[in-house]
Amino acid sequence: MAMKGSATGDGRGLLAVIGGNEDRDGLRTVLGALVRALPMQRPKVLVLTAASGAPADLWHHYGPAFEALGAEPSWLDAREAAELASPEVLARLAGIDLVFLTGGDQHRLLETVGDTPAWSLLARRHALEGMAVAGTSAGASALGARMPRGDEGSQIAGGPPGPLPPGLGLWSRVVVDQHFSERKRLSRLIQFLGVSPGHLGLGLDEDTALLLHPTDTLEVVGSGRVTVVAGGGPGTRLQAMGQGECWSLEDVSLHLLTPGMRLERQRLPDGTPQALMGLFERASCD
């Protein structure tokens, strides 16, 4: 791949979701994989901390980490949606190679970033100009078609939750949950599928990322696993259960992906599960 000084301009960019708590001070396996996946010698990385309640602390870690990996990091901390409509901000976003959405609160992120000129520009550049997008923890959940509300416990005792709110939607038909094994979230991810018909559940362990490369190659990097859950048909919709009632989600399938796994869409092995094939679907560009 030819080295360039900006995003490649040949179509879709890298899309990456990280389960949170990635190593920023040691081997930096996940962050290093992000930087190496970009087709330029010194990529310009924008760290967007809109989701965080402690943005300066995050920048204190991510700035040096990306610098050590050979990138040119910069920081944008928007607190209000209006800030993401200024000509100065839009000019900055037009020149970056990777936007990195930090952790925090995915709802704060959506309220600040979603439906803004800045996000419209980023989504268009990701779809058409090869700009990469990555999110960790809450930033990862926000990139899915639907996202956890954030107020559910790790194990939901009362049956399936209400409808999930929409995310930024770069990864279509996917609900992303993070800190997955560490917070024992398999039960709630399965229940999310009951109110998100036709979607896939994607559970990311900490210090673990799933990368969807522009070449339609899926790759797992880091120290944990990625869990993919599918279940129920397109018409499945489960209501909250009451005392003495039962709810069910039929035909649930579970797939565990370990670090080093690579799947190429054009070279999928015979018998590849439909759920894994569905992970190659991205949102269409308007």
GIWOKA-V901201 format. One line per field, one symbol per residue. ss: DSSP state (h for helix, s for strand, l for the rest). phi: phi as a letter, one per 40 degrees, with the letter a starting at -180 (. if undefined). burial: 1 if it has 9 or more other C-alpha atoms within 8 Angstrom, else 0. A space follows every 50 residues. Layout:
BEGIN
ss: ???
phi: ???
burial: ???
END
This chain:
BEGIN
ss: lllsllllllslllssssllllllllllhhhhhhhhlllslllsssssll llllhhhhhhhhhhhhhhlllsssssllllhhhhhlhhhhhhhllllsss sllllhhhhhhhhlllhhhhhhhhhhhhsllssssslhhhhhlsssslll llllllllllllllssllllsssssssllllllllhhhhhhhhhllllls sssslllsssssllllssssssllssssssllllllllllllllllllll llsssssslllssshhhllllllhhhhhllllllll
phi: .ccbcadcgbhdccbbbbcgfccbbbcfdccccccccccbcbccbbcbbc cccbcccccdccdccccccgcbcabbbcbbdcccbcdcccccccbcbabb cccibcccccccbcfbdccdcccccccbbgccbbbbfdccdccccbadcg bcccbcccgcccdcccccgcbcgbbbbbfcccbfbcdccccdccbbdgcb cbbbccfabbbbcdcfbcabbhbbbbbbbbigcdccabcccbcgbbbabc fcbbbbbbdgcbbbdcbccdgdddcccccccbcccc
burial: 00010111001111111111011100011111111001110011111111 11001001101110111001111111010010111000110010011111 11111111110111011111111111111111111111111111111100 01010100111001011111111111111110011111111111111111 11111111111111011111110111111111000101111000000010 010000111010111000000000111011100000
END
